[in-house]
Amino acid sequence: MDFNSGSGGGGNELHNNQFYQCEENKPLLGEMSEGNNNTKLGAGPCKRSLNHCGSSGMRYKLLHEGDIQVCVVKHPRTFLSKILTSKFLRRWEPHHLTLTDSSLTSATPTGYMETSLSYSSIEDLQLLSWDNAPKYCVQLSFPGGTVLLQAANSYLRDQWFHSLQWKKKIYKYRKVLNNPSRWDVVLKEIRALVDMALTSPLQDESIHQAPLHIISTLLAENSNLSTQDHENIIVAIAPLLENNHPPPDLCEFFCKHCRERPRSMVVIEVFTPVVQRILKHNMDFGKCPRLRLFTQEYILALNELNAGMEVVKKFVHSMHGPTGQCPHPRVLPNLVAVCLAAIYSCYEEFINSRDNSPSLKEIRNGCQQQNDRKPTMPLRLLRPEPPTPPPATLLPLSTNPSPPQLSPSNPAPSIPISTPSLPLSPPPSVVNSSEILVELERNNNSANIKRKGGPSGSDSEPNLIDCLLVSPAVNTLSIQLPAPADRVLGCFALILKMLSDYDDWRPALASLLQPIPFPKEALAHAKFTKELKYVIQRFAEDPRQEVHSCLLSVRSGKDGWFQLYSPGGVACDDDGELFASMVHILMGSCYKTKKFLLSLAENKLGPCMLLALRGNQTMVEILCLMLEYNIIENKDTQLQIISTLESTQVGLRMYEQLCDRQRELKELQRKGGPTRLTLPSKSTDADLARLLSSGSFGNLENLSLAFTNVTSACAEQLIKLPSLKQLNLWSTQFGDAGLRLLSEHLACLQVLNLCETPVTDAGLLALSSMKSLCSLNMNSTKLTADTYEDLKAKLPNLKDVDVRYTEAW
């Protein structure tokens, strides 16, 4: 390339620079000393900058591309100073440069940038500044020439400088560490790489991730390293992991270390802060499932220590913190996700072979073809079904059409609750897997069981929970896990118990576990359900509705913990004690409703009667409420409930109290009913009519319909209350037509509240005939001043009047 030295070159002294050592032969450890420059500074106007980091404390975003002015000067090395100090350089070309992983390329490969500039050909990288012109340049020296990049200001210049320097060094480290020779040298280079990433003024996710990816690739390609080399590398990269998640390949390496050396101090000292950061900051394990696997292996490694679960418990407590409120909202869902994944892994081979789907291990190995996998392992072995046993016979029940009299003096006949006698079941079927032994004790008619309320004619096979919830006579499915899988299952079941002990975590934990996110096989595991029972018990004992309401199913038609731990449920092993506890807390909350009692009567009446027969007070109360609220319509069933109540002391006492309440209620109705009545909010005209028609309300003096949905149509029912003295219609849709009807029939009315009702003068004027009115609230109505004056003149007993927010105010 031709160049002009410029007219000003004669007066300037040429300074010969020492030849730079070829970049390929430079030790990488020496590259961190940014100011180590052997170049002699000239006295001319152009000088090299010693401060490569720019302004102190400045931070820059890593550039991947950008617009910049480019000038290329080809020259012998001895003429470099003369060219740099000349006044007239060659022309500048605008280029859009891209910093790839290996070279500097232009979007328009013409002129100076016709070919890409490889990072390996760059011998030196310097910052340049002119004293006589506001030009901010970066100098890239390559054999036989120089590339000058001119930015608009010093900040952009420094940003280009640090980005190019970072790209060049990462390229060199990747190349050197790709073919290691001596591992003692490699370890030094790794430490230098980590130091470079930690001290770089660039702020970008890739600044820390790129070194981690380089090291993870190195470890993946050199799996025959000694254990000591493994630990040295882990310790070397530990500073990078303090604020960064490890990449997937590095997670695999960490998992292997946890499995092979669980008692290594690296697990405690290095992996602990890494796992803590994952649990605190991870937002989605689905994007990087190996983070979840690493966390799982780390916890299992802690469990292998001498203290075992005590160490795990301390770790869980450290994630929660010493205060009563955990400051990290992501910790709990992440811990639950790790536990669920670990529990599923215990049954992975069985589930995948049952569903005929590839396991995670097979997917990693590329085995996804149907003929590459083992044949399907059926959950139920196909054998001829034995004949169905004849139905059990019960003692004849009373066929008296009259309803039973609820009186202790006239007790119902004792009717035993019998259970069909089942024939001997066939020997248990055994399904063998390479890791799991499954024993199936099959019910005689389990293959024909259809879920109650399901679509008719459905030929789909019932699921495990459906089969096991039919009756207590249905046999169980037992799965025997190998010892390692059994330890994993026990470890993470205990973690769930630990999570349930924290009050602030319990609501979210109950919500996460409400859909029963466990494999069916785990729910049939006696040891697992026993550990899980503690968690459900904590939910049942919690007084907060948001917690114990999660015991119910997440939606209609799906079983919840309430069903699974009921007598006959797949997880029930305590004769219904936990079930009774759940019913007690639900009845003590806002679930003491007819809907909840109807649900119990339809699905759990047998277990309720059985527990009541054993003296459980909660179940005795349930049966009494079913009788009191007329939940049970079948007379024979009512007789069975009465017989059950009379069979125990507590049941007999509560049944007598029920009969006393009913006698008092009948006596009250005979005398004319109550004197005060308040309808629940949102009640309608039909609700009021139904209530008033259910008995006698001749003594009713005070009626409140405030904040209900009644309209003027309810006046037809109100005029049937001749003793009514106080009527509250606040915030209802009661209008003029109703007022006119009331004024004609309720002559004894003394207090009337019409606040926030749509009444107008047309209806209010009719009140002038109600001479007994002494208190009238017309706040926020369409009352006018003339009507107000007219009412005051015609109602002499009116003493308390509220006309705020009306025209008369």
Secondary structure as the mmCIF struct_conf table of DSSP 4:
data_model
#
loop_
_struct_conf.conf_type_id
_struct_conf.id
_struct_conf.beg_label_comp_id
_struct_conf.beg_label_asym_id
_struct_conf.beg_label_seq_id
_struct_conf.end_label_comp_id
_struct_conf.end_label_asym_id
_struct_conf.end_label_seq_id
HELX_RH_3T_P HELX_RH_3T_P1 SER A 7 GLY A 9
TURN_TY1_P TURN_TY1_P1 GLY A 10 GLY A 11
BEND BEND1 ASN A 12 ASN A 12
HELX_LH_PP_P HELX_LH_PP_P1 GLU A 13 LEU A 14
HELX_LH_PP_P HELX_LH_PP_P2 ASN A 16 CYS A 22
HELX_RH_3T_P HELX_RH_3T_P2 GLU A 23 ASN A 25
BEND BEND2 LYS A 26 LYS A 26
HELX_RH_3T_P HELX_RH_3T_P3 LEU A 28 MET A 32
TURN_TY1_P TURN_TY1_P2 GLU A 34 GLY A 35
HELX_LH_PP_P HELX_LH_PP_P3 THR A 39 GLY A 42
BEND BEND3 ALA A 43 PRO A 45
STRN STRN1 CYS A 46 ARG A 48
BEND BEND4 LEU A 50 LEU A 50
TURN_TY1_P TURN_TY1_P3 HIS A 52 CYS A 53
BEND BEND5 SER A 55 SER A 55
TURN_TY1_P TURN_TY1_P4 SER A 56 GLY A 57
STRN STRN2 TYR A 60 TYR A 60
HELX_LH_PP_P HELX_LH_PP_P4 LYS A 61 LEU A 63
BEND BEND6 HIS A 64 HIS A 64
STRN STRN3 GLU A 65 LYS A 74
HELX_RH_3T_P HELX_RH_3T_P4 ARG A 77 PHE A 79
HELX_RH_AL_P HELX_RH_AL_P1 LEU A 80 THR A 85
BEND BEND7 LYS A 87 LYS A 87
HELX_LH_PP_P HELX_LH_PP_P5 LEU A 89 TRP A 92
STRN STRN4 GLU A 93 LEU A 99
BEND BEND8 ASP A 101 SER A 102
STRN STRN5 SER A 103 SER A 106
BEND BEND9 ALA A 107 THR A 108
HELX_RH_3T_P HELX_RH_3T_P5 GLY A 111 MET A 113
BEND BEND10 GLU A 114 THR A 115
STRN STRN6 LEU A 117 SER A 118
HELX_RH_3T_P HELX_RH_3T_P6 TYR A 119 SER A 121
STRN STRN7 ASP A 124 TRP A 130
BEND BEND11 ASP A 131 ALA A 133
STRN STRN8 TYR A 136 PHE A 142
TURN_TY1_P TURN_TY1_P5 PRO A 143 GLY A 144
STRN STRN9 GLY A 145 ALA A 151
BEND BEND12 ALA A 152 ASN A 153
HELX_RH_AL_P HELX_RH_AL_P2 SER A 154 ASN A 178
BEND BEND13 ASN A 179 ASN A 179
HELX_RH_AL_P HELX_RH_AL_P3 TRP A 183 THR A 199
BEND BEND14 PRO A 201 PRO A 201
STRN STRN10 LEU A 202 LEU A 202
HELX_RH_AL_P HELX_RH_AL_P4 GLU A 205 GLU A 221
TURN_TY1_P TURN_TY1_P6 SER A 223 ASN A 224
HELX_RH_AL_P HELX_RH_AL_P5 THR A 227 LEU A 241
TURN_TY1_P TURN_TY1_P7 GLU A 242 GLU A 242
BEND BEND15 ASN A 243 ASN A 244
HELX_LH_PP_P HELX_LH_PP_P6 HIS A 245 PRO A 247
HELX_RH_AL_P HELX_RH_AL_P6 PRO A 248 GLU A 260
TURN_TY1_P TURN_TY1_P8 PRO A 262 ARG A 263
HELX_RH_AL_P HELX_RH_AL_P7 MET A 265 VAL A 266
HELX_RH_PI_P HELX_RH_PI_P1 VAL A 267 PHE A 271
HELX_RH_AL_P HELX_RH_AL_P8 THR A 272 HIS A 281
TURN_TY1_P TURN_TY1_P9 PHE A 285 LYS A 287
HELX_RH_AL_P HELX_RH_AL_P9 PRO A 289 ASN A 303
TURN_TY1_P TURN_TY1_P10 GLU A 304 GLU A 304
BEND BEND16 LEU A 305 ALA A 307
TURN_TY1_P TURN_TY1_P11 GLY A 308 GLY A 308
HELX_RH_AL_P HELX_RH_AL_P10 MET A 309 HIS A 320
BEND BEND17 PRO A 322 GLN A 325
BEND BEND18 PRO A 327 PRO A 327
TURN_TY1_P TURN_TY1_P12 PRO A 329 ARG A 330
HELX_RH_AL_P HELX_RH_AL_P11 VAL A 331 CYS A 346
TURN_TY1_P TURN_TY1_P13 TYR A 347 TYR A 347
HELX_RH_AL_P HELX_RH_AL_P12 GLU A 348 ASP A 355
TURN_TY1_P TURN_TY1_P14 ASN A 356 ASN A 356
HELX_RH_AL_P HELX_RH_AL_P13 LEU A 360 ARG A 364
TURN_TY1_P TURN_TY1_P15 ASN A 365 GLY A 366
BEND BEND19 GLN A 369 GLN A 369
HELX_RH_3T_P HELX_RH_3T_P7 GLN A 370 ASP A 372
BEND BEND20 ARG A 373 ARG A 373
HELX_LH_PP_P HELX_LH_PP_P7 LYS A 374 THR A 376
BEND BEND21 LEU A 379 ARG A 380
HELX_LH_PP_P HELX_LH_PP_P8 PRO A 384 THR A 393
HELX_LH_PP_P HELX_LH_PP_P9 LEU A 395 SER A 398
BEND BEND22 PRO A 401 SER A 402
HELX_LH_PP_P HELX_LH_PP_P10 PRO A 403 GLN A 405
TURN_TY1_P TURN_TY1_P16 PRO A 408 SER A 409
BEND BEND23 ASN A 410 ASN A 410
HELX_LH_PP_P HELX_LH_PP_P11 PRO A 411 SER A 414
HELX_LH_PP_P HELX_LH_PP_P12 PRO A 420 PRO A 428
STRN STRN11 SER A 429 ASN A 432
BEND BEND24 SER A 434 GLU A 435
STRN STRN12 LEU A 437 LEU A 440
TURN_TY1_P TURN_TY1_P17 ASN A 444 ASN A 445
HELX_RH_3T_P HELX_RH_3T_P8 SER A 446 ASN A 448
TURN_TY1_P TURN_TY1_P18 LYS A 452 GLY A 453
BEND BEND25 GLY A 454 GLY A 454
HELX_LH_PP_P HELX_LH_PP_P13 PRO A 455 PRO A 455
TURN_TY1_P TURN_TY1_P19 SER A 456 GLY A 457
HELX_LH_PP_P HELX_LH_PP_P14 SER A 460 PRO A 462
HELX_RH_AL_P HELX_RH_AL_P14 LEU A 464 LEU A 468
TURN_TY1_P TURN_TY1_P20 LEU A 469 LEU A 469
BEND BEND26 VAL A 470 VAL A 470
TURN_TY1_P TURN_TY1_P21 PRO A 472 ALA A 473
BEND BEND27 VAL A 474 VAL A 474
HELX_LH_PP_P HELX_LH_PP_P15 ASN A 475 THR A 476
STRN STRN13 LEU A 477 GLN A 480
HELX_RH_AL_P HELX_RH_AL_P15 ALA A 483 SER A 500
TURN_TY1_P TURN_TY1_P22 ASP A 501 ASP A 501
TURN_TY1_P TURN_TY1_P23 ASP A 503 TRP A 505
HELX_RH_AL_P HELX_RH_AL_P16 ARG A 506 LEU A 513
TURN_TY1_P TURN_TY1_P24 GLN A 514 PRO A 515
BEND BEND28 PHE A 518 PHE A 518
HELX_RH_AL_P HELX_RH_AL_P17 LYS A 520 LEU A 523
TURN_TY1_P TURN_TY1_P25 ALA A 524 ALA A 524
HELX_RH_AL_P HELX_RH_AL_P18 ALA A 526 GLU A 541
HELX_RH_AL_P HELX_RH_AL_P19 GLN A 545 HIS A 548
HELX_RH_3T_P HELX_RH_3T_P9 SER A 549 LEU A 551
BEND BEND29 LEU A 552 LEU A 552
BEND BEND30 VAL A 554 ARG A 555
TURN_TY1_P TURN_TY1_P26 SER A 556 GLY A 557
BEND BEND31 LYS A 558 LYS A 558
HELX_RH_AL_P HELX_RH_AL_P20 TRP A 561 LEU A 564
TURN_TY1_P TURN_TY1_P27 TYR A 565 TYR A 565
BEND BEND32 SER A 566 SER A 566
TURN_TY1_P TURN_TY1_P28 PRO A 567 GLY A 568
BEND BEND33 GLY A 569 GLY A 569
TURN_TY1_P TURN_TY1_P29 VAL A 570 ALA A 571
BEND BEND34 ASP A 574 ASP A 574
TURN_TY1_P TURN_TY1_P30 ASP A 575 GLY A 576
HELX_RH_AL_P HELX_RH_AL_P21 GLU A 577 GLY A 588
TURN_TY1_P TURN_TY1_P31 SER A 589 TYR A 591
BEND BEND35 THR A 593 THR A 593
HELX_RH_AL_P HELX_RH_AL_P22 LYS A 594 ASN A 603
BEND BEND36 LYS A 604 LYS A 604
HELX_RH_AL_P HELX_RH_AL_P23 LEU A 605 LEU A 613
TURN_TY1_P TURN_TY1_P32 ARG A 614 GLY A 615
HELX_RH_AL_P HELX_RH_AL_P24 GLN A 617 GLU A 628
TURN_TY1_P TURN_TY1_P33 TYR A 629 ASN A 630
HELX_RH_AL_P HELX_RH_AL_P25 LYS A 635 GLU A 646
TURN_TY1_P TURN_TY1_P34 SER A 647 SER A 647
BEND BEND37 THR A 648 THR A 648
HELX_RH_AL_P HELX_RH_AL_P26 GLN A 649 LYS A 671
TURN_TY1_P TURN_TY1_P35 GLY A 672 GLY A 672
BEND BEND38 THR A 675 THR A 675
STRN STRN14 ARG A 676 THR A 678
HELX_LH_PP_P HELX_LH_PP_P16 LEU A 679 PRO A 680
TURN_TY1_P TURN_TY1_P36 SER A 681 LYS A 682
HELX_RH_AL_P HELX_RH_AL_P27 ASP A 685 LEU A 692
TURN_TY1_P TURN_TY1_P37 SER A 693 SER A 693
BEND BEND39 SER A 694 GLY A 695
TURN_TY1_P TURN_TY1_P38 GLY A 698 ASN A 699
STRN STRN15 ASN A 702 SER A 704
TURN_TY1_P TURN_TY1_P39 ALA A 706 PHE A 707
BEND BEND40 THR A 708 THR A 708
STRN STRN16 THR A 711 THR A 711
HELX_RH_3T_P HELX_RH_3T_P10 SER A 712 CYS A 714
HELX_RH_AL_P HELX_RH_AL_P28 ALA A 715 LEU A 718
TURN_TY1_P TURN_TY1_P40 ILE A 719 LYS A 720
TURN_TY1_P TURN_TY1_P41 PRO A 722 SER A 723
STRN STRN17 GLN A 726 ASN A 728
TURN_TY1_P TURN_TY1_P42 TRP A 730 SER A 731
BEND BEND41 THR A 732 THR A 732
STRN STRN18 GLN A 733 GLN A 733
HELX_RH_AL_P HELX_RH_AL_P29 ASP A 736 HIS A 745
TURN_TY1_P TURN_TY1_P43 ALA A 747 CYS A 748
STRN STRN19 VAL A 751 ASN A 753
TURN_TY1_P TURN_TY1_P44 CYS A 755 GLU A 756
HELX_RH_AL_P HELX_RH_AL_P30 ASP A 761 LEU A 764
HELX_RH_3T_P HELX_RH_3T_P11 LEU A 765 SER A 769
TURN_TY1_P TURN_TY1_P45 LYS A 771 SER A 772
STRN STRN20 SER A 775 ASN A 777
TURN_TY1_P TURN_TY1_P46 ASN A 779 SER A 780
BEND BEND42 THR A 781 THR A 781
HELX_RH_AL_P HELX_RH_AL_P31 ALA A 785 LYS A 794
TURN_TY1_P TURN_TY1_P47 PRO A 796 ASN A 797
STRN STRN21 ASP A 800 ASP A 802
TURN_TY1_P TURN_TY1_P48 ARG A 804 TYR A 805
BEND BEND43 THR A 806 THR A 806
TURN_TY1_P TURN_TY1_P49 GLU A 807 ALA A 808
#
